[in-house]
């Protein structure tokens, strides 16, 4: 009797196995690929979303400025309301949002830096990619020279620009001051410091843009340019009708990565001018968490930053999908 029961169970297991195999065989190639990626996606989702959920949970509690408890009482969305309405500005090193002082407000500083740095990085990176896409003698050495700034650590990069614009040390301070571009102490002036940070970021990360855009340029079918020349198209027309549309997906991918990096900027600011002069959202999170011990508020700022980055990523993904479908 026991042997019969074991045989039934073995038959049921083998039947389930055969059904599972047949089900997988009937899947299309994309469905089978997603099936194989499911464990990895679940693991990555857990790693990515668990800290985010934990941060959101912390943001729902009051700041515990006294006592030994890590979190205060549950206050719901009160921290978010206080940040967006300016009620919490008096307790912060720099206000979260204050349109009257855009270069002192963490949100506006982050958005201004992101907008200008990504724009100039894209322009400079695109120009570098167009140069590197040409066949000329010494192209390999030019590629190495362009990549070198990207390989410089952020701390070293910050110290380079700190010394360049340090009064009585940097050789750029006096000429720029004489031309009326910078003040006598540019590293203490929010507007001058913002310009220096944008230049420093473009100097380092335009190479990253150039490499991604170059990959897109080299994937373009060269015969299309021959057809364009036969049709009498000028260089500009070839760039507008052939190069730009075909390389636009690569440009969007590069801009996506750089936008995310620019919105999270902290190390460059801290090493060049300090978060007190140019307070980004990441600076506000760190100073609020470490300095003021305002855990709920810092978590709320961090979650808002993550939400803004997610919104920007969604816009890029939608735009990328449109370019892929030709919309």
Secondary structure, 3 states (H helix, E strand, C coil): CHHHHHHHHHHHHHHHHHHHHHHHHCCCHHHHHHHHHHHHHHHHHHHHHHHHHHHHHHHCECCCCCCCCCCCCECCCHHHHHHHHCCCHHHCCCCCCCHHHCCCCHHHHHHHHHHHHHHHHHHHHHHHHHHHCCCCCCHHHHHHHHHHHHHCCHHHHHHHHHHHCCCCCCCHHHHHHHCCCCCCCHHHCHHHHHHHHHHHHHHHHHHHHHHHHHHHHHCCCCHHHHHHHHCCCCHHHHHHHHHHHHHHHHHHHHHHHHHHHHHCCCHHHHHHCCCCCCCCHHHHHHHHHHHCCCHHHHHHHHHHHHHHHHHHHHHHHHHHHHHHHCC
